[in-house]
Each structure stands twice: as C-alpha cells, then as structure tokens.
C-alpha cells in the first residue's frame, strides 16, 4: 500500500512540474536578465544564447579531458597512462617520484613529441642538478636557464631535443613539479 502512495505522489509532482524546453529556458532566462539589467529582451535573449553556447563548449572541453586520445593530423594526441622510455634520457631516480600525466603527439612535423609530468619529493635544485648531470653523462648538449626553484634545462642530442622544467610543488607530500618535453626527430 505504501509503495502505491509513493508512486502516486511522484507522478503528481512530475505532472505538476512545468516542462521547459532549452529554447523556452533561454527565453525565460532572457526575460529575467532583461528585468535584472538594462538589456532589452532581445539583447537578454542573445546573451542567454551566448551563455548556453559557452556552457556547451565547456561541457565538450570537460568531456575531452576524460578522453584517451583526440585531434586529427598533426594535432592528434594520446593520453599516456604510464611514463614512456625515451632514447638517451634516463628517468629520475629520486626516492619518491610520482608520474602524474603525459601526452604523446605522434604526428608532429619532424617527429613525435612527448610531454610527461612528475612530482618528486626532493627539492627543485636537487632534481635540476640530477638532470644536468644525467644529460651530460648521455652526451646531451645542455643549457640551463633560470635560477633556484624555477629553472629550465634544454638539451640536444643528435636531432632529438628535450626541455626539463622544475618548479616548487604546492602539494605537501612532494616538493618539486617536474615537466619533461621531448621531441623525437625522424632524422
């Protein structure tokens, strides 16, 4: 008996609720905006349409953030779920390193490009020093710019290029954000 009453109440609520299409919602929002501001009803409706379009674009962007690949041609990309081994570029061997994200751009002109982001428990200057030494030991031509916690190393090895950025991490568990951008040349 109780179940029938619950269903009846639910149906009554649903039937009593006004049905509003997206177009009607835009018109209603436009009318409300016109009353709240000095916009004419036509201007308010145009504004409401712009807002709805921006909302849809934001929803598409958020959906793309959950995608594992996207783009076409040179703009194609693929999400990396684990770090890639890159030629003549060792992985950081610090005590506590966490791979956070990565993207592979397989169709870039001249060769694939990879960007990987990590967090490290060591200080930025320690991570930077480790990469300077490691790249030099692999015969990379190395240039360091910046100073202290915000530094960048650029390197060239044959026709491959790498950029290593270190910066302080806002996470309390880790001390350094590490971003590696690698361009693998076809030559």
C-alpha positions as CSV (number, residue, x, y, z in Angstrom):
1,X,0.0,0.0,0.0
2,X,2.8,2.4,0.9
3,X,4.5,1.8,-2.5
4,X,1.3,2.8,-4.4
5,X,1.2,6.1,-2.4
6,X,4.8,6.9,-3.1
7,X,4.3,6.2,-6.9
8,X,1.1,8.4,-6.9
9,X,3.0,11.3,-5.1
10,X,5.9,11.0,-7.5
11,X,3.5,11.1,-10.5
12,X,1.7,14.1,-9.1
13,X,4.9,16.0,-8.6
14,X,6.1,15.2,-12.1
15,X,2.8,16.1,-13.7
16,X,2.7,19.4,-11.8
17,X,6.2,20.4,-12.8
18,X,6.3,22.7,-15.8
19,X,8.0,21.2,-18.9
20,X,10.6,23.6,-20.2
21,X,12.5,23.1,-23.5
22,X,16.0,24.6,-23.9
23,X,14.5,27.3,-26.2
24,X,11.9,28.2,-23.5
25,X,14.6,28.2,-20.9
26,X,16.7,30.6,-23.0
27,X,13.6,32.9,-23.4
28,X,12.8,32.7,-19.7
29,X,16.5,33.5,-18.8
30,X,16.5,36.3,-21.3
31,X,13.4,37.8,-19.8
32,X,14.8,37.5,-16.3
33,X,18.1,39.1,-17.4
34,X,16.2,41.9,-19.1
35,X,14.4,42.7,-15.8
36,X,17.6,42.4,-13.7
37,X,19.7,44.6,-16.1
38,X,19.1,47.4,-18.5
39,X,19.3,45.0,-21.5
40,X,16.4,44.8,-23.9
41,X,14.6,41.5,-24.1
42,X,16.2,40.8,-27.5
43,X,19.7,41.6,-26.0
44,X,19.0,39.5,-23.0
45,X,17.9,36.5,-25.2
46,X,21.1,36.9,-27.3
47,X,23.1,37.0,-24.0
48,X,21.4,33.8,-22.8
49,X,22.1,32.1,-26.1
50,X,25.8,33.1,-25.8
51,X,25.9,31.7,-22.2
52,X,24.2,28.5,-23.3
53,X,26.8,28.1,-26.1
54,X,29.7,28.8,-23.7
55,X,28.2,26.2,-21.4
56,X,28.0,23.5,-24.2
57,X,31.6,24.3,-25.2
58,X,32.7,23.9,-21.6
59,X,30.9,20.6,-21.4
60,X,32.7,19.4,-24.6
61,X,36.0,20.5,-23.2
62,X,35.4,18.6,-19.9
63,X,34.5,15.5,-21.9
64,X,37.7,15.8,-23.9
65,X,39.6,15.9,-20.6
66,X,38.4,12.4,-19.9
67,X,39.2,11.1,-23.4
68,X,42.3,9.0,-24.0
69,X,43.0,10.4,-27.4
70,X,41.9,13.2,-29.7
71,X,42.7,15.5,-32.5
72,X,43.5,14.7,-36.1
73,X,46.5,15.0,-38.3
74,X,49.4,17.0,-36.7
75,X,47.2,17.9,-33.8
76,X,46.5,14.2,-32.8
77,X,47.3,13.3,-29.2
78,X,47.2,10.3,-27.0
79,X,47.0,10.2,-23.2
80,X,49.8,8.3,-21.5
81,X,48.8,6.2,-18.5
82,X,52.4,5.5,-17.6
83,X,55.7,7.1,-18.4
84,X,57.5,6.3,-21.7
85,X,61.1,5.3,-22.0
86,X,62.8,7.9,-24.2
87,X,66.0,7.4,-26.1
88,X,69.1,8.6,-24.2
89,X,67.0,10.2,-21.5
90,X,67.1,8.4,-18.1
91,X,64.1,8.6,-15.7
92,X,64.6,10.5,-12.5
93,X,65.8,8.0,-9.8
94,X,64.9,10.1,-6.7
95,X,63.4,8.4,-3.6
96,X,59.8,9.4,-4.2
97,X,58.7,10.2,-7.7
98,X,55.1,10.1,-9.0
99,X,54.1,10.2,-12.7
100,X,51.1,12.4,-12.9
101,X,50.3,12.8,-16.6
102,X,51.6,12.6,-20.1
103,X,50.7,13.2,-23.7
104,X,52.1,11.8,-26.9
105,X,51.8,13.8,-30.1
106,X,52.7,11.1,-32.7
107,X,52.1,13.2,-35.9
108,X,54.1,16.4,-35.2
109,X,56.1,17.6,-38.1
110,X,59.7,16.2,-38.0
111,X,58.8,13.6,-35.4
112,X,56.8,12.6,-32.4
113,X,56.6,14.8,-29.3
114,X,56.1,13.7,-25.7
115,X,55.2,15.7,-22.6
116,X,55.3,14.0,-19.2
117,X,54.8,15.5,-15.7
118,X,56.0,14.1,-12.4
119,X,56.2,15.1,-8.8
120,X,59.3,14.5,-6.7
121,X,60.0,14.5,-3.0
122,X,63.4,16.1,-3.4
123,X,63.9,19.9,-3.7
124,X,63.8,21.5,-7.1
125,X,67.6,22.3,-7.1
126,X,68.3,18.6,-6.4
127,X,66.1,17.4,-9.3
128,X,67.6,20.0,-11.6
129,X,71.2,19.0,-10.6
130,X,70.4,15.3,-11.2
131,X,69.1,16.1,-14.7
132,X,72.0,18.3,-15.6
133,X,74.4,15.5,-14.6
134,X,72.4,12.7,-16.3
135,X,72.0,14.6,-19.6
136,X,75.7,15.4,-19.7
137,X,76.6,11.8,-19.0
138,X,74.5,10.8,-22.0
139,X,76.4,13.4,-24.1
140,X,73.5,15.9,-24.4
141,X,74.4,19.5,-25.2
142,X,72.9,21.2,-22.2
143,X,71.9,24.8,-21.4
144,X,70.3,25.8,-18.1
145,X,68.2,28.9,-17.7
146,X,66.5,30.4,-14.7
147,X,67.8,30.1,-11.1
148,X,66.8,28.4,-7.9
149,X,63.5,26.7,-7.8
150,X,62.2,27.9,-11.2
151,X,64.7,26.5,-13.7
152,X,64.8,25.0,-17.2
153,X,67.3,22.8,-18.9
154,X,67.2,22.5,-22.6
155,X,69.2,19.8,-24.3
156,X,70.1,18.5,-27.7
157,X,71.3,15.0,-28.6
158,X,71.8,14.4,-32.3
159,X,68.4,15.5,-33.7
160,X,66.4,14.9,-30.5
161,X,65.5,17.8,-28.2
162,X,64.4,17.9,-24.6
163,X,63.2,20.5,-22.2
164,X,63.2,19.8,-18.4
165,X,61.3,22.3,-16.2
166,X,61.4,22.2,-12.4
167,X,59.3,24.3,-10.0
168,X,58.2,24.1,-6.4
169,X,55.2,21.8,-5.9
170,X,52.1,23.1,-4.0
171,X,51.3,19.5,-2.8
172,X,52.6,19.0,0.8
173,X,53.7,15.4,0.1
174,X,56.0,16.4,-2.8
175,X,58.5,19.3,-3.2
176,X,59.0,19.5,-6.9
177,X,56.9,19.6,-10.1
178,X,58.9,18.2,-13.0
179,X,57.8,18.5,-16.6
180,X,59.7,16.9,-19.5
181,X,59.0,17.8,-23.1
182,X,60.8,15.6,-25.6
183,X,60.9,15.9,-29.4
184,X,62.0,12.7,-31.2
185,X,63.2,13.6,-34.6
186,X,62.8,11.3,-37.6
187,X,66.4,12.1,-38.9
